Amino acid sequence: MTRKLRAFTLDGINVDSLGHYLAGLGVLSAAAQRWPTIRACWHQGRFKLLSDEAADLNEITKFLLTEWTPTPYERWWSTAQKADTKAKTSFNLWDERNARSIEEVRLVDAHVVGLGRNCFNPVLGTGGNVGKRDLAKAWNDAAKLLKKPERGEWLEATLTGRADCSMPDLASGGTWFVFANKTFNSGQGWYREGQLSPWSVLLSMEGAFLLTGGVNRRMGSRSRPYAVFPFVSDPAQPETDGEIGMARAEFWAPLWEYPATVGEVSTLLQRGLARIGGRAASAPAEFAVAALSTGVDAGVTEFARFELRQTTSSQVFEAIPRERIAVGHGDDVRAKAARQLGALIESGWMNRFPFEPRDSKQKGKFVGLSGPIEAAILRIGERPDEATRWQSLLLAMTKAQTRIDRNKGLRDRCIPLRTLAPEWFDLAWHPDDPLPLEIEVARAIASIGWQSNSSDLPLLANVFGLETQHDKQGNIRTTRFPKARPPAAVWGSGSPLSVMLDVAHRRLVDATKEDSRPFLNATNCACRAATIQHLLRNDGTLDLEEIIRWVPVLALIDWSKPSRSQEVRREDGELDGTSLLHALVRPLFHGRNLELSSTRNEKNLPLFPENPLTGKAKLPPPGLLRRLFNLLRFNSLDEVLQVLQDRYRAAGHEIVMPPLGFEADGEVVAAALLIPMSNADVEHGLRRWLQPRKESSSRSN
């Protein structure tokens, strides 16, 4: 039979603080003693109770005021805990636990789990003690305050968020309620006293007792001991050496939109599972990916992340609210984000990073590779559709790869990042948005060497000093760091033109085979001629520094697979000498044979004739390209034009020689050769240089 549930919204119970979240669990647990079928859910960050028995919220409030008795909080395990600490064991706690009642066992299991040595739930501190903050004392102080006449108004403030009277001072509540921290404004000459409703303290502790731990729920064989508690993860890796030792752990509070009874909520918390791939998640970044990929049990719709972190003292820590990460349910963007981030984590790249210290006394051992990457992944988990967050992650990954490449110790220990799928580019630059010109140029440069059936190195090897292995089809299969950084890795600091010229020169030097095509790229990543014209004209439209910044980032992507291309747009206008010279030089470095359109009575002619024995085009050999490149780089234009005339004439084409006094910037032309173009644009640029052929005609008699 269908039952009609009445919903009661508790605006005072939200996820603005961990204490409020736990108070919601406590309200459900308390109300279930009177109405066993009462249910609860979260909607837009607010807590709702649903019941077919309770008439209204006033009836629930009356029950809490007159009938409900909070679970007594007595730290009966303190003596055994101290003995175990000295003996470095958990025997005394287990021995005393066996003689206790079920309620007492449930209480201690939310605080401590014996696993060789006692393991503590970081949400509840070290067995109910957070530095100088004694949770038992906070419970007792709150219970005494309930004897005052303001108790009803304080309860209304807890449930509804509206208060008609001032709140009492309550110490030791700042761990979960950061707004009630006595020294919240630490470092100043003034501070605010912690003022908090006693009902918030009692109900939050009632909810915290549901966070029962257990050895059989360890979240992976490699996890840390405290991961036996539900939805508790390792702390995020520090981004700077000043953050070492400040974070203790994280609690990812699960939110659900479908009404659930206290038994169902308790089961969810006892299971406490979130999965990444085929294993349990333990790090914050893994929790974020698990949420995006719907790898979470029991219908969780969102996580509210709380970082247990030192803020006011080295002896205590507070639950600082962080991102809220929604669980993906068939969302295309979230599913795509989960696939790419999951592949990144499963690749094991980050697992090979040096372990960051946890003690502030070990700041000298700080490396800082994992922290920025993990922080970027968490920001993506909050807003996976925001392109700038993906760009930040790509930059952080590139910075880490660069540091590994330039450090011998890291090269010996770490592995290179596995090449990324083209979907990363679509996530960082949305297909519906116009692509910045700098990114268009950087992508074209980064795609060099990714064509199939080629022995030429991808640009990745020039940037990061990798060795690549190809499969039988010529596709790049794996990459690795050799013991010594290879000579091909020439990407470095300097002016943008100098960097481009150094890379182009190195690729020409490494092109030792006759069939080498040092500047050949994936055809779907070619740069438009109109964009390259901005570089040749030096009109200030292109930010060369920005191009050099993004080339290493985009070099991490596997461009052998299809990717979106830009709409063809030609803006010839009036061309200067540099643009004209580039159009004449480009076909020799293009790496593909072109077909020149001819008269209506003749078929299209190849630019370079084919070898009758091999059937392959006789493209310019690498030696000629190296000579021509060096002449351009040093602006020897007369020799450049002579070499070009001879080469085109040998291929059966006559070019129009420019007049005396022809001026062009050969260095800019040489640098622009590193930017791949499409066949059509190269043909279009060359056509103005070729002398027209005589039309052949035949008459029938």
N, C-alpha and C positions, 0 to 999 in steps of 0.2 A: 504494500500500500504506500502510495506517495504521501510524504509528510511535508507540510509547509513550514519552512524554517523562518524565524524572525531574526533579522540581522541587527546587531548593535555595534556601532562604530566607536572605538576607543581612540579618540584623537591624541590622547596623551601617551599612547603606546605606539612607538614608531621605531625607525632604525637610525635616528639621529645619534644615538649612543648605544653601546653594547648593553648598558644597564636597562634601557627602555626595551630593547629586544628581549632580554631575559625576563623582564617583568611581564611581557606578553605570554611567554611560556608559563610563568608562574600563575597568572590569572586563569589560564586554561586549566592548569593542574588543580588549582583551588576550586574553581567552579565545578569541575568534574566530580568532586566529592559530594556535591549536592545534586547535580544533574549529570549522570554518567554519559548521556548521549550528546552533551553539548559539544559543539564543533567550533573551530577557529580557522581563520585564513588571513592572508595579507593582501591588501588591495591598495595600490599606489602608495606603498610605504606605510600604511596605517593598518592597525590590528582590528579585526572584526570577530565578534562572537556570534554564533548562530545557534538557535535552539528552538524547539517546538514546545518546550515546557516552560521556560522562563518567560514571563509576560513582558518585561521591559528591563532596561538597564538598572532601574531603581531596585528591582527585586534582587539582582545580582549584587548591587552595592550593599543592600541590607544584609544579605547573607555573609558577605565579607566582614561587615562591621559587628555582627552579633553572633555568628555561628562558627566562622572559620578560625581554625587554630593553626598558625604557621608550624612547619616542621621544626622541632627543636634543633638548634645548631650547637652541638658540643663536640669539640675536637678531642675525642677520647683516644685518638691514635697518636697524640703528641709525644707521649713517653716512648712508645715503641718506635716512632719515627726517629727520635733522637738517638736511640740505641742502634738502630739500623744505620744511621749516618756515620756513627763512629766505627761500626764494624764493616761498613761498605757492603751491606747485604739487605735483603728484604724479609729475612726469616722472622724477626720479632713481630712485624706488622701482620704477616700471614698467620702467625700463631695466635695472635690476639683476635684477628678478624674471624677465625673459625669459631670463636666462642661468643660472638655478638649476634644480636637480633637482625632480622632482615632489613629493617629500616636503618639500623646503624651501618650495616654492610653497604647498603645503597648509598649512604652518605659518604662513606670513605672511598667507595669506588669512583665517585665523581671527582675526588681529589687526587688519589694515589693508586697506582697499579704496581704491584711487585713483579719485577722482571729481572731477577738476578740482583738488581739494586732498585730502590724505589724510584718510579717514574711519576712525575707530577704533571697534573693538568695545568698548563700555563694560564688558563682563564681564571683559575682559583689560586694561583701562586704556588708556593711550596707547601702544600698541605693545608691551605687556608691562611697562609701568611704571605703578604706581598711586601717584603721589606719590613718597615715599621707599621704597616697597615694590617691590623688583625681583623679578619672578617668576622670572627666570632664576637669581638667587641662591638663591631658595627651592628651585628644582628641584635645583640643584647640592648644596645642603646636605642635602636629603633623600636624594639618590643616595649621598652619602658615608656617611650613617647606616646605609644598608642593608648595609654591610660589618661592622656590629657583630653580636655573637651574639644580641641580642634581636630581630633582624629577624623571626623567625618569630612571636614573641609579638605584635609590633607589627602584623603582617599579620592575625593572628587578631582583634586589637582593631578593625582597620578593617572586616573582613568581618562579624564577629559582634557587635561592640559590647562584648565582654567582654575585660578586660585583667587579666593576672596580674602585670604589671610597670608601672612608671611610664613615662609618655611623655616623650620628650626635648623640650627647648626648641627651637622652630623659629620664626624671625622671618619676617615678610612673609606669614604665612598667614592673617592676620586679615581679609583682604578677603572671602574665601569662607567661612571658619570663624570666625564671630563669637565663639564661645566660646573660641577660641584667640587672641584679640586681646590684644596685650601691654598695652594701655591700655584694656581693656574697661570698667573702672570709672573713666572719665575724670571729672575734677573733684574727686576725692577725694585724700586724702593717702596713699593706698595703692592698689596695683593688683596684678593677678595676671600672672604670666609666661605667655606663650603656649606651651602644651604640646600637642603634636600628633603623631600617628603619621606617619612619613615616607611610608608607603604611601598614606595619605590624600592627601598632597600630590601624589605622582607619578600616582596613578590619577585624581585630579580634573583634573590638567593633560592627561592623556591623553584624558579625555572632553571637555575644553574645546576640543581641537583639532578636534573634529567640528563646532563652531559656525562653519562656513565662510560667509563673506559673499560678496556679489557685487552688481554694479551692476544686473544683470537681475532682482534680487529686491527692488527697492525697493517698499515697502509703501504705495503711493499717491503721486501726483504732488506732493501738498502735504506729504509727510512730511519729517522732518529727515534729514540724510545718514546718521546711524548706523542708521536703520531698514532698511538693506540687510542687517543681520545677523538671523538667524532668531530669531523670538519675542522680539525686543527692541522695546520701546515707548518713547514719550516718557515723561518723568517725570510723576507726578501733579502737578496744579496746587497751589500752596501754599495752605493754609487761613489762615495768618497771615503777617504780614510777616517774622516771625522765621524762617520756613521757606524764604525766598527763597534760591536758590542751593545749598541743601543736597542736593537730589536730582539725580542725574545722568541716570538712566534706570531702566528696569525690565526684568527678564527673567522671562518667563512660562514656567516649565519645564513642558513637556507630559508628562503621565503617561498610560500606556496599559495596559490590562488583558489584551489579547490578546498572546501571545508573538510577538516580532518579532526577526528577525535583525539583525546590525549593519548590513547593507546597507539594510534597511527603515528602521531608526532614522536612519541617515545621510540617507536620502532625505527623511524627515519633517523633519529639521532643516534640510536644504538648501532645502526648499520654504518652510518657516516661515510658512505662510499662515494667517491667521484673518480671516474676513470679517464685515463689518457691512453689511447691505443688499447693494448691488452694488459695493462698494469695499472695499479692504483696511483693516483696523483698525490704528491706530497709537497712539491714546491708551489709557491704562489702562481707562477706562470703556468704550471701544469693544471692547477685548478681553473684558471681562466680559460684555457683551451678546452678542458673538459666541459665547462659550462657552455662554450660556444658550440661544441659538437653534440650537445644533448647527452653527453656521457654521464648523466647524473640520475641516480635511482629515485623512485618514489615521487615523481611529479614535481620536483622543485622547479620553479619558474624564474628565480632570480637569487643571486647571492649578494649579501651586504658584507663587504670585506672590512674587518677590523684588525688593525696592526697593534700588537701588544708591544709598546715601545717606551723607552725612558724619555721623559720630557722635563721633569722638574728635579729629579734626584737620581743618583746612580743606584739607589737601593730600592726604588719602586718603579713601576711602569704603569702606563695607562693604555686603555683600549682606544686608539685613535681611529675614527671612521675614515675609510678610504673609498675606493670606487664601488659602485653597484653594478654588477655584471649580470645581464639577463641571459637566461638559458635559451639557446636557439631551438625553435620547433618548426623546422621546414623553411626557415628564412634563408634565401639564396645567398645573401651577403655573408651571414653568419656561417653558413655551411662552407662557403668558399674560404672564409677566413680560418675556420677550424681545420680544413684540409691542409692549408699551407703552413699554419703554425704547428699543427700536429706533426707534419713531415719534418719541420725544422727540429722539434724536440726529439722525435724518434730517430733522427739521424745520428744522435750522440755527439754532435759537435760541441755543445755546451758542457756535456759531461766530462770532456777532456780538459776543460779549463782548470787552472790551479785553484785549489780550495781556498776560499777567503777566510781569514781568521774571524773568530767570534769574540775574542777577548780584546778589549781596548789596549791592553798592554802589548799586543802583537801588531801594532799598526805598521811596523816596518815590513811585514809580510804581505801587505795589501797589494793586489794586482789590479783589480777593477775592471775585469773583462765582462763578468756576468751581470753586474748590477744595472748598468744602463740598458742592456738588452732586455732583462727581465722587467724593468720598469716600463719600457716601451710596449712590451707584450701586454702588461696589465692595463695600460692606457687604451690599447686597441680593444681589449676585452670589454671595456666600458662603452666605446663607440667604434665598432668595427667598420662602420660606413664612412668614417672621417679619413680622407686621404692623407692629410698632413701627419696623422699618427703613424701610418704605414711608412711614410717618408722618413720619419724620425727613427723608426725601427731599422730601416735599411741603412741609414747613416750610422747607427750604433753598431750594426753587424759589420759594416765596412771598416769602421774604426778598429774593431776587435781583430778582424782579419789582417789589417795592416800592421797592427802591433805584433801579432804573432809572426808575421812574415819578416819583420825587421829585428826580431829578437831571437838569437840562436837557441837560448834555453826554452823558449816557448815553441819554436819550430820543432825541437826534438820531442816535446811532450804532447803538443796538440796536433789536431788534424785539420785540414782545410775545410771550409764550409762547402757542403754539397751544393752544386749549382741549383738555382731556384727556378721554379716553373714560371712561364710568361704571365700567369695570373697575378703574380706579385706586382707586375707593372700596372695592370688594370686596377688593382686595389689602391695603389699609390697615386695613380693619375686616372681619374674616372673617365671612361670612354665618352660620356656625355659632355664633358668639359673640354674646352680647347686646350690642346697640348702646348705648353710653353716652347718657344723656339729653342731655348737652350737644352731642354730635355730631348727635343727631336734630334738635335745634333749629337748630344751625348749618347743617345740610344744607337744612332747609326754607327758611331765610332766603337761602342762597346760590342756591337754585333759582328765585328770583323773576325774572321776565322771560324765562324759557327756553321758554315755551309757543310753539307755532307760530302763524303768521298774526297776529303782534302787532308793532306799531311801537314798543312800549315798550322802553327800555333794559334789558338784564340787569343784575343787581346787580354784575356784573363791572365795569361802567362807573362805578359809584359808588365802588368800592374802589380801582381802579387808574387811573382817568382815561383810558380807552380810547374810541376811536370804533369803532363796529361797522357792518358792512355786511351787509344781508340779501339772500337770494336771492328768487326769485319766489314761493316757497312761504312766505316769512316767516321761514325759519330763518337763524340767524346764519352767515354764510359766512366772513368774515374780520374781524380786529381790527387796529387800528394805533394808534400813538402820534401824536397831533396835535402840532404845533409847540408850542402852549401847552396847559397842563393845563386841561381843560374844567371849568366850574363844577359839573358833576354829580358830580365826584369829591370827596366830602365825608368819606369814611371817614378817621378819624384817631384820635388818642389822647384819653383822657378816661374818665370813668366809663362802664361798659357801657350804662346806660340813656340817657345823653346821646348816645352814638354811635348807638344804635338810633333815637332820636328825630330826630337830625340827618339820618340816611339816609332815614327815612320822610318827613320834611318835604320833603326835596329831591325825592324821587320824586313827591310830590304837586304840587310847584311845576312840575316838568317835564311833568306830565300836562296838556297843553294841548288835546288833542283830546277831543271828546265821547265817543269810544269807548275812551279810555285806561283801562287797568286797572293802576294802579301797583303793586299788591301781588299780581297774578295770578302763579301759579307753575305748574310742572309738577305735575300731579295726583298722580303717583306719589311725590312727595317731601314730601307734607303731614305736618305734625307732629300728633301725637295730642293730643286735648283734655286728657287726663289729665296730659300733660307740661306743657302751658301752664298748667294749674292751679297747678303748683308755683311758677311765676314770679308768678302773680297773688296767691297766698297769701303769697309771700315767706317760705316755710318753711325756707329754707336748703338744700333738696335740690339746686337747680341752682347751679352755679358760673358766674356770668355772665361772669367774666373768661375762663374757658375757652371759653365760647361765642364771645366776641369774638375770641379767638385763632384759632379754627378757621374762622370765616366767610370770611376772605380766602383761606384754603387751598382750601376747598370751592367757592369762587366760580370757581376755575380749571377746574372740570369742566363738561362739556356735559351739562346735565340735561334736554335735550329728548328724550333717548333713555330707554328703560325702565330703571328701577332698582328694587332691592328695597325694599319698604315694610314698616313695622312692623305687628305685629298690633294690631288695634283693641282698646283697653282704656279703659273709661269708669269713672271713680271720682268720681261726683257728690258723694255725702255731703252735708255741710252747707256750702253756698256762702256766702261773705261778699259784701259789697256790691261789691267790686272784680270778683269773678268774675261776678256777675249783670250788672253794667253792661257788662262785656266781651261777654257773650253777646248783649246787646241791640244793641251797636254793631257787632259783627263782620259781620253780613250786608251792611251797606252798603259795607264795604271789601273784601268777599270777592272781587268781580270776576266772579262767576258767578251766574246767576239760580237760585234754589232752588225746589224743588217741595215745598209743605207738604202733609203727609198730612191728608186731610179725613175726613168721615164715610163710612160704608160705602155710602151712596147717591150720593156725589159723587166725581168724579175728583180726583186731586191738583191743587192750585191753585198756580200760580206765585206767588212772593213779589212780584215786580214785573210788572205787566201788559205785554203785548207791543204794540209799535206796529203797527197794522193795515196800514200802508203798507210798512214794511220787514220786518216779521215778527221784529224783534229786541226784546229786553226793554228797557224804559226804566229802566236802572240809574242810580243816583245820579250826577249829573255831577261832574267833578273839582272844580268850584268849591265845591259843597256839602261834599265830602269835606275840602277844605282848611279850610273854616270849622269843621266839626265836630272835626277833628283839633286845631286850635289851641285850641278851647274845652276839649277834654280835657286838652291839655298844660298848660294853666293852671288846671285843676281848676274850671272854671265849670260845676258839675254841673246847676244849675237850667236854664241855657240849653241844655245838652246834652240833657237829658230833653225839653225843649220842642221842640227841633229834631227829635228822634227821633220824638216823638208825631206831629208834623205830617207827617213823611215817611212813616211807616207808614200814617197815615190817608189820605194821598194815594194810596197804593198799594192802598187798600181793606182795611186791617187795623187793628184796634184793639188797643192794648197796655194792659196793666195798669200804671197809674202807681204808683210806689213811694210810701210814706208820707212825711210831712214828717220831716226829720232824716236822710234817706237819706245814707249815707256811703260813699265809694269813693275810691280813689286813681286819679284820672284820668290822671296822668302814666304810671303803670304800664300802664294800659289802652292808652294811645296807643302805648307802646313795644311792647306785645304784638301790636298790629295788624300789625307787620312780620313776624310768624311765620305763614306760611300754614297753614290747616287744611283738612280734607276737607269735602266737602259735607254728609255725614251728621252730622259733629260740629257744624257750624254750625247745621244744622236742629234738631238735638237741643237745643242751647243756647237757641235762639230760642223754642222751643215753649212754655216755661214763662211767657213774657212775653205771648203772644197771648191775647186774650179768645176764648173758644169761640164758634163760629158757631152760629146756629140751624140745626137739621137740617131740610132741605127734604123734604117728603113728598108723595106723589101717590097718590090713591086711584082705582081704576078703578070706574066705575059699571056 
